[in-house]
């Protein structure tokens, strides 16, 4: 007989905990959690991948998108300024990534 999987019990525990926290009002809104997740993913890209020509664009842009989702959800800023600022940020990050100061992905790492 194959060993029992832990997937169902862990899913039930996590789903029940999220449901409890959501129903008691302790868990923040879903948009806030998504915004925080996207921002954390951007920081993780920079930490795991290091600073290179790809991560210098994707990491800060993910952090900005997370912040923009939160700002829009909180009704602090409209869509139009967020998109305009995002385009400007993307342009600046693309210019920075073209610099010779920023290394290519994988440079400086020993191969083998």
Helices and strands as residue ranges (DSSP letters): H 7-24, H 30-49, H 55-73, H 79-97
